[in-house]
Amino acid sequence: MNEGTIDLLLYIAYGLLGLGIFAIMLFMIKQVISSPRQMIRSLIGLGVLVVVFLIAYATAEGTPVSGIETSETVLRIIEALLRVTYVAFIGGVALLIISELVNWVR
């Protein structure tokens, strides 16, 4: 791939990210207006996510990769985000299994 193609794909990714953030903010405002009590649950979930990220960032090594020139901070953030993704995926699968078991027992 040449540099122009990569730049175009990055701009498309940035645009989609911005669109996603805009949609999230729009639905958050709608939710706060329709039921303010539900906002507390959202804030608790966001707080848990921030705590998981901080723990993942604190335990990230930031070991340099050969051939890639970047700072240790960027490497630690990438590693932390990967760990948060792993925790979220494993947690989601665990909750899915637990909810099915609870429904099966009832």
ZASE-774873 format. One record per residue: residue in three letters; x, z, y of N, C-alpha, C in turn; residue number from 1. Coordinates in Angstrom, 2 decimals. Each point is the difference from the previous one (the first is absolute). Last residue first. Layout:
<atoms>
{residuo = ala nx = X nz = Z ny = Y cax = X caz = Z cay = Y cx = X cz = Z cy = Y num = NUM};
...
</atoms>
This chain:
<atoms>
{residuo = arg nx = -33.75 nz = 36.95 ny = -21.85 cax = -1.37 caz = 0.34 cay = 0.42 cx = -0.96 cz = -0.66 cy = -0.93 num = 106};
{residuo = val nx = 4.52 nz = -1.00 ny = -0.54 cax = -0.30 caz = 1.35 cay = -0.48 cx = -1.42 cz = 0.39 cy = 0.38 num = 105};
{residuo = trp nx = 1.72 nz = -4.13 ny = 1.56 cax = -0.18 caz = -0.06 cay = -1.45 cx = -0.40 cz = 1.36 cy = -0.55 num = 104};
{residuo = asn nx = 1.15 nz = -0.42 ny = 4.57 cax = -1.29 caz = -0.64 cay = -0.27 cx = -0.29 cz = -0.07 cy = -1.49 num = 103};
{residuo = val nx = 4.17 nz = 1.65 ny = 1.28 cax = -1.03 caz = 0.93 cay = 0.45 cx = -1.38 cz = -0.59 cy = -0.26 num = 102};
{residuo = leu nx = 3.71 nz = -2.75 ny = -0.87 cax = -0.09 caz = 1.09 cay = -0.98 cx = -1.08 cz = 1.00 cy = 0.38 num = 101};
{residuo = glu nx = 0.93 nz = -3.47 ny = 3.02 cax = -0.65 caz = -0.54 cay = -1.20 cx = -0.14 cz = 1.08 cy = -1.07 num = 100};
{residuo = ser nx = 2.34 nz = 1.09 ny = 3.93 cax = -1.41 caz = -0.16 cay = 0.27 cx = -0.76 cz = -0.57 cy = -1.18 num = 99};
{residuo = ile nx = 4.70 nz = 0.44 ny = -0.35 cax = -0.65 caz = 1.32 cay = 0.04 cx = -1.49 cz = -0.15 cy = 0.27 num = 98};
{residuo = ile nx = 2.66 nz = -3.90 ny = 0.14 cax = -0.10 caz = 0.52 cay = -1.37 cx = -0.74 cz = 1.33 cy = -0.02 num = 97};
{residuo = leu nx = 0.89 nz = -1.87 ny = 4.20 cax = -0.91 caz = -0.87 cay = -0.73 cx = -0.22 cz = 0.51 cy = -1.42 num = 96};
{residuo = leu nx = 3.22 nz = 2.12 ny = 2.69 cax = -1.36 caz = 0.34 cay = 0.43 cx = -1.04 cz = -0.86 cy = -0.71 num = 95};
{residuo = ala nx = 4.53 nz = -0.98 ny = -0.81 cax = -0.33 caz = 1.32 cay = -0.55 cx = -1.42 cz = 0.41 cy = 0.39 num = 94};
{residuo = val nx = 1.73 nz = -3.97 ny = 1.84 cax = -0.26 caz = -0.18 cay = -1.43 cx = -0.40 cz = 1.34 cy = -0.63 num = 93};
{residuo = gly nx = 1.29 nz = 0.14 ny = 4.49 cax = -1.24 caz = -0.75 cay = -0.16 cx = -0.38 cz = -0.20 cy = -1.45 num = 92};
{residuo = gly nx = 4.17 nz = 2.01 ny = 1.05 cax = -1.13 caz = 0.89 cay = 0.32 cx = -1.33 cz = -0.69 cy = -0.17 num = 91};
{residuo = ile nx = 3.90 nz = -2.55 ny = -0.53 cax = -0.14 caz = 0.93 cay = -1.12 cx = -1.15 cz = 0.96 cy = 0.24 num = 90};
{residuo = phe nx = 1.01 nz = -2.95 ny = 3.50 cax = -0.46 caz = -0.74 cay = -1.17 cx = -0.23 cz = 0.93 cy = -1.18 num = 89};
{residuo = ala nx = 1.85 nz = 1.82 ny = 3.94 cax = -1.39 caz = -0.40 cay = 0.23 cx = -0.56 cz = -0.73 cy = -1.22 num = 88};
{residuo = val nx = 4.56 nz = 1.16 ny = -0.05 cax = -0.83 caz = 1.21 cay = -0.08 cx = -1.47 cz = -0.36 cy = 0.16 num = 87};
{residuo = tyr nx = 3.14 nz = -3.48 ny = 0.59 cax = -0.04 caz = 0.44 cay = -1.40 cx = -0.92 cz = 1.21 cy = -0.16 num = 86};
{residuo = thr nx = 0.80 nz = -1.50 ny = 4.37 cax = -0.82 caz = -0.97 cay = -0.74 cx = -0.12 cz = 0.40 cy = -1.46 num = 85};
{residuo = val nx = 2.88 nz = 2.50 ny = 2.67 cax = -1.39 caz = 0.29 cay = 0.37 cx = -0.95 cz = -0.95 cy = -0.73 num = 84};
{residuo = arg nx = 4.58 nz = -0.81 ny = -0.51 cax = -0.41 caz = 1.21 cay = -0.72 cx = -1.43 cz = 0.39 cy = 0.32 num = 83};
{residuo = leu nx = 1.90 nz = -3.61 ny = 2.36 cax = -0.18 caz = -0.35 cay = -1.41 cx = -0.46 cz = 1.21 cy = -0.81 num = 82};
{residuo = leu nx = 1.11 nz = 0.73 ny = 4.47 cax = -1.26 caz = -0.74 cay = -0.12 cx = -0.27 cz = -0.46 cy = -1.43 num = 81};
{residuo = ala nx = 4.13 nz = 2.12 ny = 0.93 cax = -1.11 caz = 0.95 cay = 0.13 cx = -1.34 cz = -0.70 cy = -0.13 num = 80};
{residuo = glu nx = 3.90 nz = -2.64 ny = 0.05 cax = -0.08 caz = 0.77 cay = -1.25 cx = -1.16 cz = 0.99 cy = 0.05 num = 79};
{residuo = ile nx = 0.89 nz = -2.41 ny = 3.91 cax = -0.47 caz = -0.91 cay = -1.05 cx = -0.17 cz = 0.76 cy = -1.31 num = 78};
{residuo = ile nx = 1.89 nz = 2.34 ny = 3.56 cax = -1.42 caz = -0.25 cay = 0.25 cx = -0.57 cz = -0.91 cy = -1.08 num = 77};
{residuo = arg nx = 4.63 nz = 0.84 ny = -0.09 cax = -0.75 caz = 1.20 cay = -0.37 cx = -1.50 cz = -0.19 cy = 0.21 num = 76};
{residuo = leu nx = 2.91 nz = -3.43 ny = 1.38 cax = -0.02 caz = 0.09 cay = -1.47 cx = -0.78 cz = 1.22 cy = -0.46 num = 75};
{residuo = val nx = 0.70 nz = -0.51 ny = 4.60 cax = -0.93 caz = -1.03 cay = -0.49 cx = -0.10 cz = 0.05 cy = -1.51 num = 74};
{residuo = thr nx = 3.14 nz = 2.84 ny = 1.99 cax = -1.36 caz = 0.42 cay = 0.34 cx = -1.02 cz = -1.00 cy = -0.52 num = 73};
{residuo = glu nx = 4.65 nz = -0.92 ny = -0.29 cax = -0.44 caz = 0.95 cay = -1.03 cx = -1.43 cz = 0.44 cy = 0.25 num = 72};
{residuo = ser nx = 1.44 nz = -4.84 ny = 1.80 cax = 0.39 caz = 1.39 cay = 0.20 cx = -0.53 cz = 0.89 cy = -1.13 num = 71};
{residuo = thr nx = 1.45 nz = -5.24 ny = -0.67 cax = -1.04 caz = 0.74 cay = 0.71 cx = 0.43 cz = 1.46 cy = 0.08 num = 70};
{residuo = glu nx = 1.43 nz = -4.96 ny = -2.43 cax = 0.52 caz = 0.83 cay = 1.07 cx = -1.16 cz = 0.64 cy = 0.75 num = 69};
{residuo = ile nx = 1.06 nz = -2.21 ny = -5.09 cax = -1.04 caz = 0.24 cay = 0.99 cx = 0.56 cz = 0.96 cy = 1.04 num = 68};
{residuo = gly nx = 2.58 nz = -1.32 ny = -3.79 cax = -0.54 caz = -1.25 cay = 0.47 cx = -1.08 cz = 0.15 cy = 1.05 num = 67};
{residuo = ser nx = 0.81 nz = 4.03 ny = -3.30 cax = 0.99 caz = -1.03 cay = 0.31 cx = -0.68 cz = -1.29 cy = 0.42 num = 66};
{residuo = val nx = -1.94 nz = 4.95 ny = 0.86 cax = -0.11 caz = -1.05 cay = -1.00 cx = 1.00 cz = -1.09 cy = 0.38 num = 65};
{residuo = pro nx = -0.37 nz = 5.67 ny = 1.13 cax = 0.11 caz = -1.41 cay = 0.43 cx = -0.05 cz = -0.96 cy = -1.18 num = 64};
{residuo = thr nx = -2.50 nz = 4.86 ny = 0.23 cax = 1.25 caz = -0.59 cay = -0.49 cx = 0.08 cz = -1.47 cy = 0.41 num = 63};
{residuo = gly nx = -3.34 nz = 3.82 ny = 0.77 cax = 0.47 caz = -0.96 cay = 0.97 cx = 1.32 cz = -0.63 cy = -0.37 num = 62};
{residuo = glu nx = -3.19 nz = 3.71 ny = -1.93 cax = 1.46 caz = -0.01 cay = 0.11 cx = 0.51 cz = -0.94 cy = 1.08 num = 61};
{residuo = ala nx = -4.76 nz = 3.08 ny = -0.56 cax = 0.56 caz = -1.36 cay = -0.13 cx = 1.50 cz = 0.04 cy = 0.26 num = 60};
{residuo = thr nx = -3.13 nz = 3.75 ny = 0.43 cax = 0.70 caz = -0.12 cay = -1.28 cx = 0.62 cz = -1.38 cy = -0.21 num = 59};
{residuo = ala nx = -2.54 nz = 1.12 ny = 3.93 cax = 1.04 caz = 1.03 cay = -0.11 cx = 0.80 cz = -0.14 cy = -1.29 num = 58};
{residuo = tyr nx = -3.73 nz = -2.82 ny = 0.76 cax = 1.10 caz = -0.35 cay = 0.91 cx = 1.14 cz = 1.01 cy = -0.12 num = 57};
{residuo = ala nx = -3.95 nz = 0.81 ny = -2.45 cax = 0.69 caz = -1.17 cay = -0.54 cx = 1.18 cz = -0.40 cy = 0.88 num = 56};
{residuo = ile nx = -2.77 nz = 3.46 ny = 1.53 cax = 0.73 caz = 0.45 cay = -1.20 cx = 0.79 cz = -1.17 cy = -0.59 num = 55};
{residuo = leu nx = -2.81 nz = -1.03 ny = 3.56 cax = 1.13 caz = 0.83 cay = 0.47 cx = 0.82 cz = 0.52 cy = -1.17 num = 54};
{residuo = phe nx = -3.95 nz = -2.45 ny = -0.96 cax = 1.03 caz = -0.86 cay = 0.57 cx = 1.21 cz = 0.82 cy = 0.44 num = 53};
{residuo = val nx = -3.76 nz = 2.34 ny = -1.56 cax = 0.64 caz = -0.72 cay = -1.11 cx = 1.12 cz = -0.90 cy = 0.53 num = 52};
{residuo = val nx = -2.62 nz = 2.16 ny = 3.21 cax = 0.84 caz = 0.97 cay = -0.71 cx = 0.73 cz = -0.67 cy = -1.16 num = 51};
{residuo = val nx = -3.15 nz = -2.57 ny = 2.34 cax = 1.18 caz = 0.25 cay = 0.84 cx = 0.94 cz = 0.98 cy = -0.70 num = 50};
{residuo = leu nx = -4.12 nz = -0.85 ny = -2.07 cax = 0.85 caz = -1.19 cay = -0.06 cx = 1.27 cz = 0.19 cy = 0.82 num = 49};
{residuo = val nx = -3.29 nz = 3.33 ny = 0.20 cax = 0.63 caz = 0.01 cay = -1.32 cx = 0.96 cz = -1.19 cy = -0.13 num = 48};
{residuo = gly nx = -2.62 nz = 0.18 ny = 3.88 cax = 1.01 caz = 1.06 cay = 0.00 cx = 0.74 cz = 0.08 cy = -1.32 num = 47};
{residuo = leu nx = -3.64 nz = -2.95 ny = 0.39 cax = 1.13 caz = -0.50 cay = 0.77 cx = 1.12 cz = 1.03 cy = 0.03 num = 46};
{residuo = gly nx = -4.02 nz = 1.30 ny = -2.01 cax = 0.66 caz = -1.03 cay = -0.80 cx = 1.22 cz = -0.57 cy = 0.70 num = 45};
{residuo = ile nx = -2.67 nz = 3.00 ny = 2.40 cax = 0.68 caz = 0.71 cay = -1.09 cx = 0.75 cz = -0.99 cy = -0.88 num = 44};
{residuo = leu nx = -2.69 nz = -1.77 ny = 3.38 cax = 1.20 caz = 0.62 cay = 0.57 cx = 0.77 cz = 0.80 cy = -1.05 num = 43};
{residuo = ser nx = -4.13 nz = -1.91 ny = -1.23 cax = 0.98 caz = -1.06 cay = 0.27 cx = 1.29 cz = 0.58 cy = 0.55 num = 42};
{residuo = arg nx = -3.62 nz = 2.90 ny = -0.64 cax = 0.54 caz = -0.45 cay = -1.29 cx = 1.06 cz = -1.08 cy = 0.19 num = 41};
{residuo = ile nx = -2.30 nz = 1.42 ny = 3.81 cax = 0.86 caz = 1.08 cay = -0.48 cx = 0.63 cz = -0.39 cy = -1.34 num = 40};
{residuo = met nx = -3.27 nz = -2.76 ny = 1.99 cax = 1.31 caz = -0.19 cay = 0.59 cx = 0.98 cz = 1.07 cy = -0.49 num = 39};
{residuo = gln nx = -4.69 nz = 0.01 ny = -1.02 cax = 0.82 caz = -0.78 cay = -0.94 cx = 1.41 cz = -0.21 cy = 0.53 num = 38};
{residuo = arg nx = -3.34 nz = 2.05 ny = 2.70 cax = 0.50 caz = 0.91 cay = -1.05 cx = 0.89 cz = -0.72 cy = -1.01 num = 37};
{residuo = pro nx = -2.38 nz = -2.31 ny = 3.60 cax = 1.25 caz = 0.66 cay = 0.40 cx = 0.57 cz = 0.93 cy = -1.07 num = 36};
{residuo = ser nx = -3.21 nz = -4.44 ny = -0.01 cax = 0.05 caz = 1.32 cay = -0.64 cx = 1.33 cz = 0.68 cy = 0.30 num = 35};
{residuo = ser nx = -1.40 nz = -4.08 ny = 2.33 cax = -1.14 caz = 0.18 cay = -0.91 cx = 0.01 cz = 1.36 cy = -0.69 num = 34};
{residuo = ile nx = 3.55 nz = -1.29 ny = 2.99 cax = -1.26 caz = 0.00 cay = 0.74 cx = -1.16 cz = 0.32 cy = -0.93 num = 33};
{residuo = val nx = 4.26 nz = -0.47 ny = -1.86 cax = -0.03 caz = 1.20 cay = 0.83 cx = -1.31 cz = 0.09 cy = 0.75 num = 32};
{residuo = gln nx = 0.83 nz = -3.87 ny = -2.55 cax = -0.24 caz = 1.15 cay = -0.85 cx = -0.10 cz = 1.29 cy = 0.82 num = 31};
{residuo = lys nx = 1.13 nz = -4.04 ny = 2.19 cax = -1.39 caz = -0.06 cay = -0.47 cx = -0.34 cz = 1.23 cy = -0.84 num = 30};
{residuo = ile nx = 4.45 nz = -0.53 ny = 1.36 cax = -0.84 caz = 0.35 cay = 1.15 cx = -1.46 cz = -0.01 cy = -0.40 num = 29};
{residuo = met nx = 3.02 nz = -1.44 ny = -3.23 cax = 0.18 caz = 1.43 cay = 0.25 cx = -0.87 cz = 0.46 cy = 1.17 num = 28};
{residuo = phe nx = 0.17 nz = -4.59 ny = -1.03 cax = -0.83 caz = 0.73 cay = -0.95 cx = 0.17 cz = 1.51 cy = 0.15 num = 27};
{residuo = leu nx = 2.68 nz = -2.77 ny = 2.74 cax = -1.41 caz = -0.27 cay = 0.28 cx = -0.91 cz = 0.79 cy = -0.93 num = 26};
{residuo = met nx = 4.66 nz = 0.10 ny = -0.74 cax = -0.36 caz = 0.77 cay = 1.19 cx = -1.48 cz = -0.18 cy = 0.33 num = 25};
{residuo = ile nx = 1.75 nz = -2.57 ny = -3.51 cax = -0.01 caz = 1.41 cay = -0.37 cx = -0.44 cz = 0.86 cy = 1.19 num = 24};
{residuo = ala nx = 0.63 nz = -4.59 ny = 0.73 cax = -1.21 caz = 0.25 cay = -0.81 cx = -0.11 cz = 1.47 cy = -0.40 num = 23};
{residuo = phe nx = 3.91 nz = -1.39 ny = 2.29 cax = -1.16 caz = -0.09 cay = 0.88 cx = -1.28 cz = 0.31 cy = -0.76 num = 22};
{residuo = ile nx = 3.94 nz = -0.34 ny = -2.48 cax = 0.00 caz = 1.24 cay = 0.79 cx = -1.19 cz = 0.02 cy = 0.95 num = 21};
{residuo = gly nx = 0.66 nz = -3.94 ny = -2.49 cax = -0.39 caz = 1.12 cay = -0.87 cx = -0.06 cz = 1.32 cy = 0.76 num = 20};
{residuo = leu nx = 1.59 nz = -3.81 ny = 2.26 cax = -1.43 caz = -0.14 cay = -0.27 cx = -0.51 cz = 1.15 cy = -0.88 num = 19};
{residuo = gly nx = 4.63 nz = -0.26 ny = 0.79 cax = -0.72 caz = 0.37 cay = 1.22 cx = -1.50 cz = -0.08 cy = -0.19 num = 18};
{residuo = leu nx = 2.68 nz = -1.52 ny = -3.51 cax = 0.15 caz = 1.45 cay = 0.14 cx = -0.75 cz = 0.49 cy = 1.23 num = 17};
{residuo = leu nx = 0.24 nz = -4.61 ny = -0.68 cax = -0.91 caz = 0.62 cay = -0.96 cx = 0.07 cz = 1.52 cy = 0.06 num = 16};
{residuo = gly nx = 3.01 nz = -2.42 ny = 2.69 cax = -1.36 caz = -0.21 cay = 0.44 cx = -1.02 cz = 0.64 cy = -0.93 num = 15};
{residuo = tyr nx = 4.56 nz = 0.04 ny = -1.21 cax = -0.24 caz = 0.89 cay = 1.14 cx = -1.44 cz = -0.13 cy = 0.51 num = 14};
{residuo = ala nx = 1.35 nz = -2.96 ny = -3.40 cax = -0.11 caz = 1.37 cay = -0.52 cx = -0.26 cz = 1.00 cy = 1.13 num = 13};
{residuo = ile nx = 0.85 nz = -4.44 ny = 1.21 cax = -1.30 caz = 0.09 cay = -0.68 cx = -0.21 cz = 1.40 cy = -0.54 num = 12};
{residuo = tyr nx = 4.17 nz = -0.92 ny = 1.83 cax = -1.02 caz = 0.06 cay = 1.06 cx = -1.41 cz = 0.08 cy = -0.59 num = 11};
{residuo = leu nx = 3.59 nz = -0.59 ny = -2.99 cax = 0.05 caz = 1.34 cay = 0.59 cx = -1.05 cz = 0.15 cy = 1.11 num = 10};
{residuo = leu nx = 0.56 nz = -4.23 ny = -1.96 cax = -0.64 caz = 0.92 cay = -0.95 cx = 0.01 cz = 1.43 cy = 0.54 num = 9};
{residuo = leu nx = 2.27 nz = -3.27 ny = 2.52 cax = -1.44 caz = -0.27 cay = 0.00 cx = -0.74 cz = 0.98 cy = -0.92 num = 8};
{residuo = asp nx = 4.72 nz = 0.14 ny = 0.02 cax = -0.55 caz = 0.51 cay = 1.25 cx = -1.52 cz = -0.19 cy = 0.06 num = 7};
{residuo = ile nx = 2.28 nz = -1.87 ny = -3.62 cax = -0.02 caz = 1.45 cay = -0.12 cx = -0.59 cz = 0.62 cy = 1.26 num = 6};
{residuo = thr nx = 0.69 nz = -4.62 ny = -0.02 cax = -1.08 caz = 0.36 cay = -0.91 cx = -0.13 cz = 1.51 cy = -0.13 num = 5};
{residuo = gly nx = 3.60 nz = -1.72 ny = 2.53 cax = -1.27 caz = -0.24 cay = 0.67 cx = -1.19 cz = 0.38 cy = -0.86 num = 4};
{residuo = glu nx = 4.47 nz = 0.16 ny = -1.76 cax = -0.29 caz = 1.10 cay = 0.91 cx = -1.34 cz = -0.17 cy = 0.71 num = 3};
{residuo = asn nx = 0.60 nz = -2.24 ny = -4.86 cax = 0.78 caz = 0.01 cay = 1.23 cx = -0.50 cz = 1.09 cy = 0.94 num = 2};
{residuo = met nx = 0.09 nz = -0.34 ny = -5.56 cax = -0.84 caz = 0.00 cay = 1.18 cx = 0.88 cz = 0.00 cy = 1.23 num = 1};
</atoms>
